[in-house]
């Protein structure tokens, strides 16, 4: 019974497709060839636009990625420079003031 129902559905579907083709083929043959070329050109134009949009999207994503990497690296460099600067300030301050304290105690070398 199921096979008979499936066969009827398949035959009905094929009959419907044949009927639609029978009705539409003469209309398709009467179409001027220019319209099909315009349709092809519009499809090609849409594809070009989509490809250009995709290229632009990927390019902008790569640029954003590069900018974030550059910003992160610059931040690391600035942090290193700050640490070095603080270390130099501490070293300079301690040794400089120690040297000045020792000089006045030396009586042979008066401060200039």
Residue frames relative to the residue before (quaternion, step in Angstrom):
aa qw qx qy qz dx dy dz
X 1.0000 0.0000 0.0000 0.0000 0.00 0.00 0.00
X 0.6564 0.5117 -0.3074 0.4614 3.60 0.97 -0.89
X 0.6397 0.5257 -0.3303 0.4532 3.54 1.01 -0.79
X 0.6388 0.5269 -0.3242 0.4574 3.58 0.99 -0.78
X 0.6492 0.5039 -0.3132 0.4759 3.60 0.98 -0.84
X 0.6556 0.5038 -0.3094 0.4697 3.59 0.94 -0.88
X 0.6442 0.5165 -0.3188 0.4653 3.59 1.02 -0.80
X 0.6522 0.5091 -0.3135 0.4661 3.61 0.96 -0.81
X 0.6411 0.5137 -0.3171 0.4739 3.58 1.01 -0.82
X 0.6628 0.5020 -0.3045 0.4648 3.60 0.92 -0.89
X 0.6751 0.4816 -0.2977 0.4729 3.59 0.91 -0.87
X 0.6316 0.5244 -0.3262 0.4686 3.59 1.02 -0.72
X 0.6499 0.5104 -0.3091 0.4708 3.57 0.98 -0.87
X 0.6658 0.4890 -0.3041 0.4744 3.58 0.89 -0.89
X 0.6330 0.5221 -0.3269 0.4689 3.60 1.03 -0.75
X 0.6439 0.5184 -0.3132 0.4675 3.59 0.98 -0.79
X 0.6478 0.5055 -0.3149 0.4750 3.58 0.95 -0.87
X 0.6581 0.5043 -0.3131 0.4631 3.60 0.94 -0.90
X 0.6430 0.5238 -0.3251 0.4544 3.60 0.98 -0.80
X 0.6587 0.5016 -0.3102 0.4673 3.61 0.92 -0.91
X 0.6591 0.4972 -0.3125 0.4698 3.59 0.92 -0.86
X 0.6340 0.5369 -0.3306 0.4477 3.59 0.97 -0.82
X 0.7042 0.4572 -0.2642 0.4745 3.57 1.01 -0.81
X 0.7614 0.4261 -0.2105 0.4410 3.62 0.95 -0.81
X 0.5636 0.6228 -0.4057 0.3604 3.64 1.04 -0.55
X 0.6624 0.4831 -0.3500 0.4532 3.67 0.79 -0.71
X 0.6379 0.5125 -0.3330 0.4684 3.62 1.02 -0.69
X 0.6581 0.5034 -0.3117 0.4651 3.59 0.98 -0.79
X 0.6518 0.5101 -0.3200 0.4610 3.58 1.03 -0.70
X 0.6696 0.5016 -0.2985 0.4593 3.62 1.12 -0.59
X 0.4948 0.6531 -0.4399 0.3675 3.61 1.19 -0.22
X 0.4501 -0.6655 0.5081 0.3103 3.57 -0.96 0.75
X 0.5619 -0.6408 0.4024 0.3342 3.61 -1.00 0.74
X 0.5534 0.6261 -0.3934 0.3832 3.62 1.15 -0.46
X 0.6556 0.5280 -0.3277 0.4289 3.57 0.93 -0.81
X 0.6441 0.5040 -0.3429 0.4621 3.58 0.98 -0.67
X 0.6303 0.5160 -0.3392 0.4705 3.59 1.10 -0.66
X 0.6321 0.5238 -0.3342 0.4630 3.57 1.03 -0.76
X 0.6322 0.5196 -0.3261 0.4732 3.54 1.02 -0.79
X 0.6481 0.5060 -0.3210 0.4700 3.57 0.96 -0.85
X 0.6636 0.5017 -0.3119 0.4590 3.57 0.94 -0.86
X 0.6561 0.4980 -0.3247 0.4648 3.57 0.98 -0.77
X 0.6280 0.5198 -0.3361 0.4716 3.58 1.07 -0.73
X 0.6462 0.5045 -0.3171 0.4769 3.56 1.00 -0.86
X 0.6357 0.5287 -0.3245 0.4595 3.58 1.00 -0.79
X 0.6535 0.5019 -0.3103 0.4741 3.57 0.98 -0.82
X 0.6489 0.5090 -0.3187 0.4671 3.57 0.99 -0.80
X 0.6383 0.5177 -0.3291 0.4651 3.59 0.98 -0.82
X 0.6515 0.5109 -0.3149 0.4640 3.56 0.94 -0.87
X 0.6584 0.5049 -0.3151 0.4607 3.58 0.96 -0.83
X 0.6515 0.5037 -0.3153 0.4717 3.58 0.99 -0.82
X 0.6532 0.5064 -0.3193 0.4637 3.58 0.94 -0.83
X 0.6362 0.5238 -0.3231 0.4653 3.57 1.02 -0.78
X 0.6466 0.5165 -0.3113 0.4672 3.57 1.00 -0.85
X 0.6467 0.5086 -0.3178 0.4713 3.59 0.97 -0.88
X 0.6537 0.5085 -0.3122 0.4655 3.57 0.93 -0.88
X 0.6454 0.5313 -0.3130 0.4508 3.56 0.96 -0.88
X 0.6905 0.4637 -0.2906 0.4731 3.59 0.86 -0.93
X 0.6328 0.5294 -0.3364 0.4540 3.58 1.02 -0.77
X 0.6722 0.4858 -0.3011 0.4706 3.58 0.91 -0.86
X 0.6263 0.5273 -0.3405 0.4624 3.59 1.03 -0.71
X 0.6606 0.4942 -0.3100 0.4726 3.59 0.97 -0.83
X 0.6403 0.5203 -0.3254 0.4619 3.59 1.01 -0.80
X 0.6427 0.5158 -0.3179 0.4689 3.59 0.98 -0.84
X 0.6424 0.5214 -0.3114 0.4674 3.57 1.00 -0.86
X 0.6610 0.5035 -0.3024 0.4672 3.57 0.92 -0.91
X 0.6509 0.5166 -0.3186 0.4561 3.58 0.97 -0.84
X 0.6716 0.4852 -0.3157 0.4624 3.60 0.91 -0.79
X 0.6321 0.5133 -0.3393 0.4710 3.60 1.03 -0.72
X 0.6484 0.5180 -0.3142 0.4609 3.57 0.96 -0.87
X 0.6535 0.5116 -0.3148 0.4606 3.57 0.94 -0.85
X 0.6528 0.5102 -0.3184 0.4606 3.58 0.96 -0.83
X 0.6687 0.4937 -0.3040 0.4655 3.58 0.91 -0.89
X 0.6357 0.5188 -0.3291 0.4673 3.59 0.99 -0.80
X 0.6348 0.5291 -0.3261 0.4590 3.58 1.00 -0.76
X 0.6362 0.5177 -0.3244 0.4711 3.57 1.02 -0.80
X 0.6600 0.5077 -0.3103 0.4586 3.58 0.93 -0.91
X 0.6512 0.5098 -0.3236 0.4597 3.59 0.94 -0.83
X 0.6356 0.5237 -0.3293 0.4619 3.60 0.99 -0.78
X 0.6479 0.5071 -0.3161 0.4723 3.61 0.96 -0.84
X 0.6550 0.5098 -0.3147 0.4605 3.58 0.96 -0.85
X 0.6335 0.5269 -0.3338 0.4579 3.60 0.99 -0.77
X 0.6614 0.5045 -0.3094 0.4607 3.57 0.93 -0.89
X 0.6550 0.5041 -0.3130 0.4678 3.59 0.94 -0.87
X 0.6443 0.5261 -0.3172 0.4555 3.56 0.98 -0.85
X 0.6557 0.5004 -0.3141 0.4701 3.59 0.94 -0.82
X 0.6429 0.5153 -0.3237 0.4651 3.58 0.97 -0.81
X 0.6646 0.4998 -0.3088 0.4617 3.58 0.93 -0.85
X 0.6306 0.5261 -0.3357 0.4614 3.57 1.01 -0.78
X 0.6640 0.4979 -0.3084 0.4649 3.58 0.93 -0.88
X 0.6719 0.4906 -0.3015 0.4657 3.59 0.90 -0.91
X 0.6670 0.4959 -0.3079 0.4631 3.57 0.87 -0.89
X 0.6714 0.5185 -0.3093 0.4298 3.56 0.83 -0.94
X 0.6954 0.4717 -0.2872 0.4597 3.59 0.83 -0.90
X 0.7256 0.4321 -0.2740 0.4602 3.59 0.71 -0.96
X 0.6298 0.5440 -0.3400 0.4380 3.58 0.97 -0.74
X 0.7112 0.4413 -0.2729 0.4743 3.56 0.83 -0.95
X 0.6006 0.5436 -0.3658 0.4582 3.59 1.09 -0.56
X 0.6507 0.5157 -0.3151 0.4598 3.56 0.97 -0.83
X 0.6610 0.5033 -0.3129 0.4603 3.58 0.96 -0.80
X 0.6485 0.5172 -0.3250 0.4542 3.59 1.02 -0.71
X 0.6730 0.5020 -0.2980 0.4542 3.56 1.03 -0.73
X 0.6213 0.5888 -0.3453 0.3849 3.61 0.98 -0.72
X 0.6872 0.4679 -0.3312 0.4463 3.66 0.73 -0.82
X 0.6071 0.5515 -0.3693 0.4370 3.61 1.09 -0.46
X 0.6200 0.5156 -0.3346 0.4877 3.55 1.18 -0.52
X 0.2613 -0.8077 0.5095 0.1406 3.63 -0.42 1.18
X 0.6072 0.5663 -0.3657 0.4206 3.59 1.12 -0.43
X 0.7554 0.2922 -0.1657 0.5626 3.60 1.14 -0.59
X 0.1176 -0.7944 0.5902 0.0823 3.62 -0.09 1.16
X 0.5735 -0.5919 0.4220 0.3778 3.61 -1.10 0.57
X 0.4804 -0.7047 0.4492 0.2661 3.54 -0.96 0.82
